[in-house]
């Protein structure tokens, strides 16, 4: 089942925290079933780095990331 979530925050830092929280919520297998759509591949890389840093600060040693895709990447994956 597809589910979209609208998240409101006060500032950019809050938005980043919300993205990291959503991307890493639940058990590791749940994260692999998730897709985060970002505007560019550079944004995907920045989100990956931000997420990894937040997880390290939280004292966790392992992380499974959801797929970080651009719109074009998603369309290509769905087409395949």
BELZIMO-V718857 format. One line per field, one symbol per residue. phi: phi as a letter, one per 40 degrees, with the letter a starting at -180 (. if undefined). psi: psi as a letter, one per 30 degrees, with the letter a starting at -180 (. if undefined). burial: I if it has 9 or more other ideal C-beta (glycine too) atoms within 8 Angstrom, else O. Layout:
phi = ???
psi = ???
burial = ???
This chain:
phi = .cbbbcbbbcaccccccccccccbcgcdcccccbbbcbcaccccccccccccccccccgcbbabcccbbcdccccccccc
psi = kkkkkkkkleleeeeeeeeeeeegkaleeeefflkkkleleeeeeeeeeeeeeeeeefgkflkkllkjlleeeeeeeee.
burial = OOOOOOOOOOOOOIIIIIIIOIIIOOOOOIIIOIOIOIOOOOIIOOIIOIIIOIIOOOOOOOIOIIOIIIOOOIOOOOOO
